[in-house]
Amino acid sequence: MRVTEYGLNRVRMETEAPNATILRFADLYFPGWHAAVDGAETPILRADHGFRAIVVPAGAHRVVWSYESDALRLGTAISIAAVAGIAFLLGVGLWRRRTVRA
């Protein structure tokens, strides 16, 4: 196994094994992490009570771990909706001000 990229929200690895194996990664298991083997999503297992692991088939493969926070996604959607609502209300207020003056 060789780590080719290690970032805050993404880790890329290359692995090769003669048989199917469990790849245990000594980073904390936490909801929001996703794993893909050769681009196909694969379930993450909890290893040794606190680490992440996946099953990797025999052969050479590329593994990508990525973190996507559901809370961040929800917060972003709420923020966008709030900005759109404020812009709409400001537009309505400006339109009403113009029509009242005319």
C-alpha positions as CSV (number, residue, x, y, z in Angstrom):
1,M,0.0,0.0,0.0
2,R,1.3,3.5,-0.9
3,V,-0.3,6.8,0.0
4,T,-0.2,9.1,-3.0
5,E,-2.1,12.0,-1.5
6,Y,-2.9,12.9,2.1
7,G,-5.1,15.9,2.7
8,L,-7.6,17.1,5.3
9,N,-10.7,15.8,3.4
10,R,-9.2,13.3,0.9
11,V,-6.7,10.5,1.0
12,R,-5.6,8.6,-2.2
13,M,-3.8,5.2,-2.0
14,E,-2.5,2.6,-4.4
15,T,-2.6,-1.0,-3.2
16,E,-1.8,-4.4,-4.6
17,A,-2.4,-7.8,-3.0
18,P,-2.6,-11.4,-4.3
19,N,-5.8,-12.1,-2.5
20,A,-8.8,-10.1,-1.3
21,T,-7.8,-8.3,1.9
22,I,-9.0,-5.8,4.4
23,L,-7.2,-2.4,4.1
24,R,-7.1,-0.9,7.6
25,F,-6.3,2.8,7.6
26,A,-5.1,4.2,11.0
27,D,-7.2,7.4,10.8
28,L,-10.3,7.9,13.0
29,Y,-13.6,6.3,12.0
30,F,-16.1,9.1,11.8
31,P,-19.5,9.5,10.0
32,G,-19.1,11.4,6.7
33,W,-16.2,9.5,5.4
34,H,-16.7,7.6,2.1
35,A,-14.4,5.2,0.3
36,A,-14.1,4.2,-3.3
37,V,-12.1,1.4,-4.9
38,D,-11.3,2.2,-8.6
39,G,-14.1,4.7,-8.5
40,A,-16.8,2.3,-7.1
41,E,-18.2,3.3,-3.7
42,T,-17.4,0.7,-1.0
43,P,-18.7,0.3,2.6
44,I,-16.4,1.4,5.4
45,L,-15.9,-0.9,8.3
46,R,-14.9,0.1,11.8
47,A,-11.5,-1.5,12.7
48,D,-10.0,-1.8,16.1
49,H,-12.8,0.2,17.7
50,G,-11.7,3.5,16.1
51,F,-10.1,3.2,12.7
52,R,-11.4,2.9,9.2
53,A,-11.1,-0.2,7.0
54,I,-12.4,-1.5,3.7
55,V,-12.4,-4.8,1.8
56,V,-10.2,-4.6,-1.3
57,P,-10.3,-7.3,-4.0
58,A,-7.2,-9.1,-5.2
59,G,-5.0,-7.2,-7.7
60,A,-3.9,-3.6,-8.1
61,H,-6.4,-0.9,-7.1
62,R,-6.7,2.8,-6.4
63,V,-8.5,3.7,-3.2
64,V,-9.9,7.2,-2.4
65,W,-11.1,8.2,1.0
66,S,-13.1,11.4,1.0
67,Y,-14.9,13.3,3.8
68,E,-18.2,15.0,3.1
69,S,-20.0,16.6,6.1
70,D,-23.8,16.3,6.0
71,A,-23.9,19.2,8.5
72,L,-21.8,21.4,6.2
73,R,-24.0,20.5,3.2
74,L,-27.1,21.3,5.2
75,G,-25.7,24.6,6.5
76,T,-24.7,25.6,3.0
77,A,-28.2,24.9,1.6
78,I,-29.8,26.9,4.5
79,S,-27.4,29.8,3.9
80,I,-28.1,29.9,0.2
81,A,-31.9,29.8,0.8
82,A,-31.5,32.6,3.4
83,V,-29.5,34.8,1.0
84,A,-32.1,34.1,-1.8
85,G,-34.9,35.0,0.6
86,I,-33.2,38.2,1.6
87,A,-32.5,39.2,-2.0
88,F,-36.2,38.4,-2.9
89,L,-37.5,40.6,0.0
90,L,-35.1,43.4,-0.9
91,G,-36.3,43.2,-4.5
92,V,-40.0,43.3,-3.4
93,G,-39.3,46.3,-1.1
94,L,-37.5,48.2,-3.9
95,W,-40.3,47.4,-6.4
96,R,-43.0,48.5,-4.0
97,R,-41.2,51.7,-3.2
98,R,-40.9,52.5,-6.9
99,T,-44.6,51.7,-7.6
100,V,-45.8,53.8,-4.6
101,R,-43.8,56.9,-5.7
102,A,-45.1,56.7,-9.3
